[in-house]
């Protein structure tokens, strides 16, 4: 699966978990468990509680994804 196959959602970080995981709220009833994408780790972009982020989710498992962008 390539990076182009991801479905992107806007959300807010609601919880910071151990191991580099974040709980992101996309809708009031939909949460995604996400980790940072490689480019975000490489350029040391920090994500904290309450940040607006873009999450790329695969169609195979809509409960997990990767954070690909942090809005300012």
ABEGO torsion letter per residue (X at the ends): XBAAABBBBBBBBABBBBGGBBBBBABAABBBBBBBBAAAAAAGBBBBBGBBBBBBBBAABAABBBBABBBX
